[in-house]
Amino acid sequence: MEAAERSSSSSSGYTLGPPWLFKGSALYQLHLVKAETARAFIPKELKLVEAFGYTLGGLFLAHYDDSPAGRFDELVVIAGIVWNPPTSCAWAARVLVNSCEACRHGRKEIGLPSHVAVFSKRKVEIMEKQSSRHSSFLNMIGMSSAYCKSKEHSEIQVSEIKGSSQMSICSISLPFVVPKSKTSEKWMGPMIRMSLPSFSGQTEHNPQLLKYSCQIECRVRAVEAAKISRPRTIDADDGHDTNFSNQGSNHFAEDEAWNRSISVLLSKPILALEFNFLKMQVEAPTILVPHLKKNQLEESRSH
């Protein structure tokens, strides 16, 4: 399989860290996620940051040209923001990567719910109706001035691999932009530096509750939000996409987490940021001691 073949020749890359350095580009998209959907992913030790029944989740879609695992793609489904005084951090519901090595590292070292996936990319031309400034008047008298204009988009189909089967998790449509020139980078926005702290852990591969930080340097600009569509339905006869739930009742919990991850992706986007010339430094995680309320602390001491 393609994903298996992407186990990079730089197999010692992760052993040289931390910190681990990733270079490439990414889309960071914030969504309004229903609190009840996000809360199912959050450990009981942490409190979900919510207002009016919603939290702030979304996705982080990245392509790394250079990393400890070589070239690979990553889709992080962000369930929401959690609070453990004095900080609030993002919580990943699911991580999809087309690198077995990156998946292993994410699971064991960072405590992420990582899974191997296939990222199928293609360019698609979409015809969109355009209107002139006189269109309102012309429409009133029955003479429409609208015309069709071709716009190029990049479409990414993400399918998770489990055993010998694949399951489509979503299709992501991105406006495709050609850089103006290699010497002019103003259109990509200003260069910024920021830190994105995250919580992780409490998985079968890493039971500890962890906190880690991503130090990011990149050019950033607001862009049109990517359009996320539901998983493609394919007959099981083709030998690729099959429903995991058909594999027995033992997979019920995994099916539920998978379906909730899709709900996060399909939630309402409110802001999309494009990261170019991305340099992301991931620090080694530390074990988190959850903040306990006074009555919880007294109760724990009494035991």
C-alpha positions as CSV (number, residue, x, y, z in Angstrom):
1,M,0.0,0.0,0.0
2,E,1.1,3.6,-0.7
3,A,0.8,4.6,3.0
4,A,3.0,1.6,4.0
5,E,5.6,2.5,1.4
6,R,5.9,6.0,2.8
7,S,7.8,4.7,5.8
8,S,10.7,7.1,5.2
9,S,14.4,6.2,4.8
10,S,15.0,8.8,7.5
11,S,13.8,6.2,10.1
12,S,16.2,7.7,12.6
13,G,14.7,11.1,12.3
14,Y,12.5,10.9,15.3
15,T,15.3,9.4,17.4
16,L,17.3,12.6,16.8
17,G,14.7,14.7,18.6
18,P,13.1,16.3,20.5
19,P,12.3,18.8,19.4
20,W,11.0,17.5,16.1
21,L,11.0,19.8,13.1
22,F,8.3,19.8,10.3
23,K,8.4,22.0,7.2
24,G,5.6,22.5,4.7
25,S,2.2,24.2,4.4
26,A,-1.1,23.9,6.2
27,L,-4.7,25.0,6.5
28,Y,-5.9,25.7,10.1
29,Q,-9.7,25.9,10.1
30,L,-11.8,26.8,13.1
31,H,-15.4,25.4,13.4
32,L,-18.2,25.8,15.9
33,V,-18.6,22.3,17.3
34,K,-21.5,21.1,19.4
35,A,-20.3,20.7,23.0
36,E,-22.1,17.3,23.3
37,T,-20.1,16.0,20.3
38,A,-16.8,17.3,21.6
39,R,-17.3,16.3,25.2
40,A,-17.3,12.6,24.2
41,F,-13.6,12.9,23.4
42,I,-12.5,14.8,26.4
43,P,-11.1,13.1,29.5
44,K,-13.1,13.6,32.7
45,E,-10.1,15.3,34.3
46,L,-10.4,18.2,31.9
47,K,-13.2,20.8,31.4
48,L,-14.5,21.6,27.9
49,V,-14.5,25.4,27.1
50,E,-18.0,26.1,25.8
51,A,-20.6,28.8,25.3
52,F,-24.2,28.5,24.3
53,G,-23.7,24.8,23.7
54,Y,-20.7,25.1,21.4
55,T,-16.9,24.9,21.6
56,L,-14.2,25.8,19.2
57,G,-12.8,22.9,17.2
58,G,-12.1,22.3,13.5
59,L,-9.2,20.8,11.6
60,F,-5.5,21.2,10.8
61,L,-4.6,19.9,7.3
62,A,-0.9,19.8,6.5
63,H,1.5,18.7,3.9
64,Y,5.1,18.3,5.1
65,D,7.9,18.4,2.5
66,D,10.5,17.7,5.2
67,S,10.0,16.0,8.6
68,P,11.6,13.2,10.7
69,A,9.4,10.8,8.7
70,G,10.1,12.5,5.3
71,R,7.2,13.7,3.1
72,F,3.7,13.0,4.4
73,D,0.2,14.5,4.8
74,E,-1.7,15.0,8.0
75,L,-5.3,15.7,8.9
76,V,-5.9,16.5,12.6
77,V,-9.6,16.6,13.7
78,I,-9.8,19.1,16.6
79,A,-12.7,18.2,18.9
80,G,-12.6,21.5,20.9
81,I,-10.8,23.6,23.5
82,V,-10.3,22.2,27.0
83,W,-9.4,24.0,30.2
84,N,-6.9,23.0,32.9
85,P,-5.9,26.1,34.9
86,P,-3.9,28.1,34.1
87,T,-4.0,27.1,30.4
88,S,-6.5,26.1,27.7
89,C,-5.4,23.8,24.9
90,A,-6.8,22.0,21.9
91,W,-7.8,18.3,22.0
92,A,-7.4,16.1,18.9
93,A,-10.3,13.7,18.3
94,R,-8.5,11.9,15.5
95,V,-5.3,12.2,13.5
96,L,-4.9,10.8,10.0
97,V,-1.4,10.4,8.4
98,N,-0.2,8.6,5.3
99,S,3.0,7.5,7.0
100,C,3.3,4.4,9.2
101,E,6.3,5.9,10.9
102,A,4.5,9.2,11.7
103,C,1.5,7.2,13.0
104,R,3.7,5.1,15.3
105,H,5.5,8.1,16.7
106,G,2.2,10.0,17.2
107,R,0.7,7.2,19.1
108,K,3.6,6.2,21.4
109,E,5.5,9.4,21.9
110,I,2.8,12.2,21.7
111,G,-0.2,10.2,22.8
112,L,-2.3,11.1,19.8
113,P,-5.2,9.0,18.4
114,S,-3.3,8.5,15.1
115,H,-4.4,6.3,12.2
116,V,-2.9,5.5,8.8
117,A,-4.8,6.9,5.9
118,V,-4.6,7.5,2.2
119,F,-4.8,11.1,0.8
120,S,-6.0,11.1,-2.8
121,K,-5.5,14.4,-4.5
122,R,-6.8,15.9,-7.7
123,K,-7.5,19.2,-9.4
124,V,-11.1,19.9,-10.2
125,E,-12.6,22.7,-12.4
126,I,-15.9,24.1,-11.1
127,M,-18.1,26.4,-13.1
128,E,-19.5,29.3,-11.0
129,K,-22.0,31.9,-12.0
130,Q,-20.7,35.5,-12.0
131,S,-22.9,38.6,-12.3
132,S,-22.1,42.1,-13.6
133,R,-23.0,45.2,-11.6
134,H,-26.0,45.8,-13.9
135,S,-27.3,42.2,-13.3
136,S,-30.2,43.3,-10.9
137,F,-31.7,45.6,-13.5
138,L,-31.2,43.2,-16.4
139,N,-32.8,40.4,-14.4
140,M,-35.8,42.5,-13.8
141,I,-36.5,42.9,-17.5
142,G,-35.7,39.2,-18.2
143,M,-32.2,39.7,-19.6
144,S,-29.9,37.9,-17.2
145,S,-26.3,39.1,-17.4
146,A,-24.9,36.2,-15.4
147,Y,-22.1,34.2,-17.0
148,C,-20.1,31.2,-16.0
149,K,-16.5,31.3,-14.9
150,S,-14.2,28.3,-14.4
151,K,-12.5,28.1,-11.0
152,E,-9.9,25.5,-10.2
153,H,-10.1,23.7,-6.9
154,S,-7.9,21.1,-5.2
155,E,-9.9,18.1,-3.9
156,I,-8.5,15.7,-1.3
157,Q,-10.2,12.5,-0.5
158,V,-9.1,11.1,2.9
159,S,-9.6,7.4,3.6
160,E,-8.6,5.6,6.7
161,I,-6.9,2.2,6.5
162,K,-7.8,-0.6,8.8
163,G,-6.4,-4.0,7.9
164,S,-6.9,-4.7,4.2
165,S,-9.9,-2.3,4.0
166,Q,-10.3,1.5,3.5
167,M,-13.0,3.8,4.8
168,S,-13.6,7.2,3.4
169,I,-13.7,9.8,6.2
170,C,-14.3,13.0,4.2
171,S,-13.6,14.9,1.0
172,I,-12.0,18.3,1.3
173,S,-12.3,21.0,-1.4
174,L,-9.7,23.7,-1.4
175,P,-9.5,26.8,-3.7
176,F,-6.4,26.2,-5.8
177,V,-4.1,29.3,-6.0
178,V,-1.0,29.6,-8.2
179,P,1.7,31.8,-6.5
180,K,2.3,35.1,-8.3
181,S,6.1,34.6,-8.3
182,K,8.8,33.0,-6.2
183,T,10.3,36.4,-5.5
184,S,7.0,38.1,-4.4
185,E,5.6,36.6,-1.2
186,K,3.4,39.6,0.1
187,W,0.2,37.8,-1.0
188,M,0.9,35.1,1.5
189,G,0.6,37.4,4.4
190,P,3.0,38.4,7.2
191,M,5.5,36.2,8.9
192,I,4.4,35.3,12.4
193,R,5.5,33.2,15.3
194,M,3.1,31.5,17.7
195,S,2.7,28.6,20.1
196,L,-0.1,26.1,19.8
197,P,-0.4,24.1,23.1
198,S,-2.3,20.9,23.1
199,F,-3.4,18.1,25.4
200,S,-3.2,14.4,24.5
201,G,-2.9,10.9,25.8
202,Q,-5.2,8.5,27.6
203,T,-5.1,6.2,24.6
204,E,-4.4,2.4,24.4
205,H,-0.9,3.2,23.2
206,N,-0.2,6.0,25.8
207,P,-2.4,5.9,28.9
208,Q,-0.8,9.0,30.5
209,L,-2.5,12.4,30.2
210,L,0.0,14.7,28.4
211,K,0.6,18.2,27.3
212,Y,2.8,19.3,24.4
213,S,3.6,22.4,22.5
214,C,4.0,23.2,18.8
215,Q,6.2,26.3,18.1
216,I,5.1,27.6,14.7
217,E,6.8,30.1,12.3
218,C,5.0,30.8,9.0
219,R,3.4,33.2,6.6
220,V,-0.3,33.4,7.5
221,R,-3.4,34.8,5.7
222,A,-7.1,34.4,6.0
223,V,-8.6,32.3,3.1
224,E,-11.9,31.0,1.9
225,A,-12.9,28.1,4.1
226,A,-12.5,24.6,2.7
227,K,-15.7,22.7,1.9
228,I,-15.9,19.4,3.7
229,S,-18.3,16.8,2.3
230,R,-19.5,13.5,3.7
231,P,-17.6,10.3,3.2
232,R,-18.0,8.8,-0.2
233,T,-20.2,5.6,-0.2
234,I,-18.6,2.7,-2.2
235,D,-20.0,-0.8,-2.5
236,A,-18.0,-3.4,-0.6
237,D,-17.7,-5.4,-3.8
238,D,-14.9,-3.1,-5.0
239,G,-12.6,-4.5,-2.3
240,H,-11.7,-1.0,-0.9
241,D,-14.2,0.9,1.1
242,T,-16.1,-1.2,3.7
243,N,-17.9,-0.3,6.8
244,F,-15.9,-0.9,9.9
245,S,-19.1,-1.7,11.8
246,N,-19.5,-4.9,9.7
247,Q,-16.4,-6.3,11.5
248,G,-18.3,-7.2,14.7
249,S,-19.7,-5.7,17.9
250,N,-16.2,-5.2,19.4
251,H,-15.8,-2.3,17.0
252,F,-18.8,-0.4,18.3
253,A,-16.8,2.1,20.4
254,E,-14.4,2.8,17.5
255,D,-17.3,3.3,15.1
256,E,-18.8,5.8,17.5
257,A,-15.6,7.8,17.7
258,W,-15.2,7.6,13.9
259,N,-18.7,9.0,13.4
260,R,-18.3,11.8,15.9
261,S,-15.0,12.8,14.2
262,I,-16.9,13.2,11.0
263,S,-19.5,15.3,12.8
264,V,-16.7,17.7,13.9
265,L,-15.4,18.0,10.3
266,L,-19.0,18.7,9.0
267,S,-19.6,21.4,11.6
268,K,-19.9,25.1,10.7
269,P,-16.5,26.8,9.8
270,I,-16.0,30.3,11.1
271,L,-12.3,31.1,10.1
272,A,-9.7,29.6,7.8
273,L,-6.0,30.4,7.9
274,E,-3.5,29.3,5.4
275,F,0.1,28.7,6.7
276,N,2.9,28.9,4.1
277,F,6.6,28.4,4.5
278,L,5.6,26.6,7.7
279,K,8.3,25.6,10.2
280,M,6.7,23.7,13.1
281,Q,8.8,22.5,16.1
282,V,7.1,19.9,18.3
283,E,8.4,19.7,21.8
284,A,8.5,16.5,23.9
285,P,5.3,16.0,25.8
286,T,5.1,16.3,29.6
287,I,2.8,14.4,31.9
288,L,-0.1,16.6,33.0
289,V,-1.3,16.7,36.6
290,P,-4.9,17.8,36.2
291,H,-6.1,20.7,38.2
292,L,-8.5,19.6,40.9
293,K,-11.2,21.6,42.7
294,K,-10.7,22.0,46.4
295,N,-13.4,19.4,47.3
296,Q,-11.9,16.9,44.8
297,L,-8.5,17.4,46.3
298,E,-9.7,16.9,49.9
299,E,-11.6,13.8,48.8
300,S,-8.5,12.3,47.1
301,R,-6.4,13.0,50.2
302,S,-8.9,11.2,52.4
303,H,-8.4,8.1,50.3
